[in-house]
Amino acid sequence: MKDTPFIGRETEMERLKGLLSKKSASLIIVRGRRRIGKSRLLSEFGKEMKSLFFSGNPPARGTTAQSQRDLFAQQLQRVGIPGIKSDNWGDLFWHLSKQTQEGRILIVLDEISWMGGKDPLFLGQLKTAWDMYFSKNPKLIIVLCGSISSWIEKNILSSTGFVGRITIDLILEELSLSACNTFWQPKETRISTYEKFKLLSITGGVPLYLEQIRPNLSAEQNIRDLCFTKGGLLVREFDEIFSDLFSRSKGIHKNIVTCLASGPKELVQICKELGKSQGGLYSQYLDELVKAGFVKRDFIWDLKSGQQRKLSRYRLSDNYLRFYLKYIAPHRVKIEKGNAPVSMLNQLPGWEGIMGLQFENLVVHNFKALWKMLNLSGEEIVMDGPFFQTSTIRQPGCQIDYMIQTRFHNLYVCEVKFSKNPIGTKVIEEVEKKIKRLKLPKHFSIRPVFIHVNGVEERVLDERYFDKIIDFGQLLH
């Protein structure tokens, strides 16, 4: 069977291949959202060397520290290391190290939090095995891989036991739009950017979701098969995300993302809507969602100093989660029974508004491509991101879809709009109103930028209001 083509990840692969020129063993972290392609990246990287992959069991009732060790021993047997007792991790790691003493070898411990989360001795014995055995092979690379970034950060990256031992902490983000476009090959030039964005508003840049796209079908047919047909991948994906990653408190995490589905909110707003008192516990849950790659925390910053402030909003940055909550969940029972009407896609309430939020996510995820379109380099950018100004007695509130502040006191105020029709001059009034509300320091220049998909009316161009009008669909050509 032919492998699915490996798409994107050039930068990440370059970082991994850089390890091959080192003269010492490497212990690295690879983490990111479920389905983001961690295992596939490592599998591609490992094609040029001996590679040994191990994985923990997903959380389930009855899973114990012993059952995880038993599974590891079984996996050792499958790679030619039989008859190992699974009484403790120290012995398991020692036997593995004896078989990996020489030569270029890649060892991947996948879903590391599942593997060792139930055994308090796991990480200590791993650290000891690294110091005493594994690190003695200068051509050995060990990867600690996982979806639960908060566990990795707390137990490995912030642990004194691993200080100075981690060579790379590689976080996988969504694929760029240019990489996403490849999933429509060989028909990508015949399919409109509007149709592609309809699908991307659901899949985001998540590789496994994009692999399900069938270019010979329309966006509507693809969405129906994936989201509104019994057995469709994206029908049950929501449940699997939360049972795998947040098994102990999945109900709370679900409530939080549901609250954020309608738009960004501050912590106090989230707690109020959920009927909870504001405290450290919900900050922790939100932090876990941020580290898992589903939510972003956007901080306000002081324009005069260019310094980040404490005030922030949480934004549901994962397009699939929002689409599920808004459109799949309300019809889940019908879908599971196979009774979802064919006309459902024609009756998605508030679709244009939701598409606006989804498109904003895609723009923000592809910020480096936007910088390039604006001829900006990373060195001259002080701060960037979605920006909001809270309302007070002295100043009105305002919200900017995306803003860039440069060292040269330029503010690029970016308005992002998704529409199937060309945008009219009303957008100029909207942006001007936002700019007038901004509390600007002296000597700052304002550069309005408009980002769209399906064109603008000629009158918008004639006004010459915007410093730059960007068709973001260029990234899908």
N, C-alpha and C positions, 0 to 999 in steps of 0.2 A: 504493500500500500504506500502510495506517494505521500511524503510529509507535507503538511501545510507550509507554504513559504514563510520564512522568517522575515518579518517586516519591522523596519525601524530599529531603534536602540543602538544607533551607531556610536553615540557618545558613551553610553554605558559599556558597550563592548570594548571600546578603546581603553577605558579605565581598567577593565578586567585584564585585557591583554598586556597592559603595562606591568602587571604583576609578574609576567613571564621573564622580565629582564632583571628582576630582583635576585639577590644572592642569599636570601633568607626565606624561611617559610612564611606564609601569609595566613592570617586569621581575619576573615572579613565578614561583614554583615550585609545581607541583601533583604530589604523589607519593602512593603507596599501593599496596597489594597488587594483583597481577594480578586482573582482573575486578571491581575494586571500583567502577568507574564513573567513572574520571577523564575519559576522552574524552567520555562522554555528558554529564557536568556541563558541560564546556567547550563542547560543541556546543549545549546549551540556552542557556548564557550568551551564545554568539555569534550567536544568532538575530536579535538586534536591531541587528546591525552587520555590516560586511563582515568575513568570517572566512576565514583561510587556514590550512589544516591540512597539516602535513608530518610524515612519520614515517620512522624508520630501519628497515632490514631486520633481522629477528630473527637472532640468532647462528646461523651454519651454516658448515660446511666450505666454504672458498672465498670467504667474505665478506671484503672488504678495505676499506681506507680509500677507495680509488678507487671501488669498487662502491657505497659509501654516498653518495659525492658524485654519482655518475652517477644514482642514484635520486632524489636531491634535485633535480638538474637536470631530470629527467623530470617531477617533481611541479611544478616551476616552470612548465614548458611547459603543463601541464594547467590552471594557473590564469591562463594568458594571458601568460607571460613566456618566450617561446621562444628557441631558438638560443644558450643560455648554455653556455660551456665549463665543464667541471667539474674544472679543474686544481687549484683550491684553494678553500677555504671563504671566504676573504676576498672573492673575486670574486662568488661565489654570494650572499653576504649583501649585497654592495653593490648587485647588480642587484635583489634583493628590496627593499632599502631605497628604491631609486629609484621603486618602484611603490607605496610605502606612506608617502609623505611628508606627506600631508594626510588629514584626516578621521578618524573613529572606526574603527579597524581592530584586529582581533584576529589575532595570529599565534601558532599553536601548533606547537611543535617537540616532537612526541610521541616517546616512547621515546628520549630524548635520549642515553642511554648507548650505545644501539645506533648512533645516528647518528654520534656523535663519538668513541666509545671507542677506535677503532683509529687515530685520527689525533692525534698529540701536539700539533698546531697548532690543532686545532678550537676549543678553549675560548678560547685567546688571540685568535684571529681573531673569534670571536663577541663577546668583550668589547670589542675594538677597534671592531667594527661598531656595537655598542650605543652606545659613547661618541661616535663620530664621526657616525653617521648616524641610527640608529633613534630615539635619545632626543630628536632634534630635533623629532619630531612629538609634541606634548603630548597627543594623543588616542590614541596607539598603546599597545597592551598586548601584550607578548610573554610567552608562557607556556612555560617549560621543564618538560616533563612526563615522568614515568617511573615504572616499577615497581621499579627497582633503587635504593632510597633510599640505600644505603651508597655507591654511586658518586656520586650527587648530593651527598651530604653531604661526601664527601672532596674532590671535584673542583670543586664550585661553592660550597656554603655555607661550607666551611672554607678556600676559596681567597682569598688577599689580593686577587687580581684582581677579585673580585666583591663585596668588602666595601663596604657602603653602597649597593649597586645593587639588591639584592633587596628589593622592597616587601612581599611576602607569601610565607611558606613554608606552603602549605596541605597538610596531611596528611589524606587521606580514610580514615576508619575504617569499620567495618561499619555498616550502617543500624540505626537503633533498632528495637526490637520493634514500636512503634506504626506505623512506616513499613513494616516487614515484613508486618504484618497486611493492608495494602492489596493485597498480591499475591493474596489470596484473594477479592477483590471479583469479582462482586457477591454471593458466597456466604459471606462471612466470618462472618456472624452465625449460620449454620447448621452451622458446622464447629467441633468442640470444640477447646479450647485444647490438650488432650492430643495430638490429631492434628496440630495445627499445630507443637507442640514436637517431635514425632517428625521432621518434615521439617526444622525449624530446627536440630535436632541434627546434621544433615548439611550443610545449606547455610550455616549461620550467617546473618549479615546481608549476604551477598555478592549484590549486585543481579543479576548475570547468572545465577547459580544460581537465585535466586528467580523470575526471569522464566520459568524452565522449568516451574514448577508449573502443573499443570492442575487447577483447583478442582473440576472435575466428576469427578475420579478420587480414590480414597482415598489416604491417605498411603502405604500399602503398594504400590499400583499405581504411584504417582509414583516411589517409591524403586526399584521393579523396573525401570521404564523408564530412569531416569537412571543407575542403578548396576550393575544385573545383566543388562542387555540389550546385545548386541553393537552398538557404535556409539553407546551412551549417552554423553552429554556428560561425566559424571563418571567414566567408565571410563578414559579416556585423559588426563583433565585433569592428573592427578598428574605424568605424564611431561612434559607441556608446561610445567608450572610450573617444573620443575627444569632442563629443557633451555634454556628461555628466560632464566631468571634466574641460574642457577648453572652455566653451560655448562662452565666449566673444572674445577670441583670438585663437580659435582652428586652424585657418589657419596657424598662425605663429608657433604654436607648431608642427603641421604636417610637416611644412617645415624643422624645426630643426631635427626631428627624421629621416626624409628622408635624410637629409645631413649626419647624423651619421650612416646610414645603411651600408655604405661601410667600416666603421672602425672608430676608435677613432680620435678625432680632438681637437685642442686647440680652445679657444674662437675666437681668431683672424682669424683662418682658417674657422670657421663656418660663421662668419660675411662676410668674403671675398667671400665664395662660394654662399652666399645668396644675395650678392650685398648690404649689409647693413653696416653702419658705426658702429664701435665697441663702445658700450656704456652700461650703466647700465641696459637698458631695456632688452637686450638679455641675460644678466647675470641673470636677474629676471626670464625670461621665462625658461631658463635652470635649474635654481634652483627649479622652480615649477615642472619640469619634473623629477628632481632628487627626490624631496620629494614625488612625486606621485608613485615612484617606477619603472620608465621606463628607466631612465638614471642614470649612476654612474659617479661621478667625481673622477678621480684618480690623486692624487697629487704626484709629484716627491718629493723625500726626499734626504737630504744630508747624504751620506754614513758615512762620518767621525763623524758627530755629532748625526746622527740618528733623526734629526729634520725635520719636514715637511717644504717644501718650498712653495712659492706662485704659482709657475708654475704648471698647471694642464691640463689634457685632459678629455674631456667628452666622455663616451662610452655608446652606446646603449646596455643596459644590459638585455633588454626584448626580448626574443627569438621570441615570436609571432609577435611583431611589425616588426622586420627585415624580417621575412619570408613573412609577408603580403606585405610589400613594394617591395620586390624583385620578388615575384612570384604570389601573388594573384592579387594585384592592376593592373599590366599590362594586365590581362585577365578578369578583373572584369565584363566588359560588356558582354563578351561571357558567363561567369559563370551565370550571372543574367538572361540571355536568355535561359540557359540550353543547350548551344552549346559548352561547353568546351570539347575538344577531350579527349577520354579515355587515349590517349598516352601522355598527357601533362606531367605526372610525369617522363617520360623518356626523357624529353626535357627541363630540368631546367638548364639554363645557369649558369655556375660558381658554381654549387652545392657543389663541394668539398671545394672550398674556403669559401663559406658561412657556410658550416657545421663546418669548422675550427673555425670561429668566434663564432658560437653557442655553440660549445663544450667548448671553452674557458670560456664562460659565466657560463656554468654548473660547471666547475672546480672552478672558483672563488667564485661562490655562495656556494660551498661546502668546503670552505677553512678549516673549523674545522676538517672535515674528513681527509683532506690532511695533516694537522698538525699531526694528530694521526698516519697516515701512515708513517710519517717521525720521529715519536717518539719525537715530540716537544710539549711543554706545552705553554700555553698562557703567562705565567710569563716570559719566556725567549725570547719572540719575541718582538723586538723593533719596527719594521715596516714591513708591507707586502702589496702586491698588484701588479697589473700590473705596470711595471717600464719602463720609457723611459728616455733617455739621449739626450738632444738636441745637434745638430751639431754646433760647433763653429770653429774658426780658430785653436784653440789649441787641440780640441778633436773631434772625429767623433761621429755621432749620433748612437744610438742603441735602440732597443726595446726588453724588456723581457716580455714574456707572463705573468709570475707571479714570484715574487721574495720575499724571506723572509730574513730579517736581524735579527740576534739574539744578545743578550747581550754579547755573547762570540766571537763576530767578525766573525761569520760564515755567508756567503751569499749563500742561496739556490737558484740557478738560474734554474727555472723550464721552460722547453720547453713543450708545449702542442700541440699534433697533433692528428687529427681525420682522419682515413683512413680505407677503407674496406680491404686493404691489409697490411701485416706486413711491418713495417718501416725498411728501409735499413740504411747503414752506413752514408749516406749523412747528416743525422741529426746531427752526431757528428761534422762534418765540420761547419754546421750552428751555433751550440751552441758555439763552440770554437771561431768562428769569433765574436760573440756577446760579449763573455767574454773578448777577447782581446781589444775590444773597450771601455769596462767599465773603468771609471776613479776610480781606487781602492786606498783607503788609505793603509798605511803600516799595516802589521800584520793581514790582513784579509785573511781568507781561503775561497776558492770557492768550492761549492759542487753542481755539475751539477745534475739535476733531470730530468728524461724524463717521461712524462705522456701520455699514449696512451689508445686505446680501443681494437684494433684488433691484438695485438701482435707485436713483433719485430723479425727481422731476426737473426739467430744464430750468425752472424758476429758481430752484435751490442753488444751482450753479451760477445763475445770473446775479444772484445777491452777493456772491463772493464773501459770504460771512465766515465760512469755515476755512481755517488755514490748510486743512487737509480733509478730503473725503475719501474714505477707504472702502473698497469693495473687498470684504473679508473672504469672499468666495474665490479670490485669486489663489488662496492657499490650497484650493481643491482642484487645481488645473494641472 
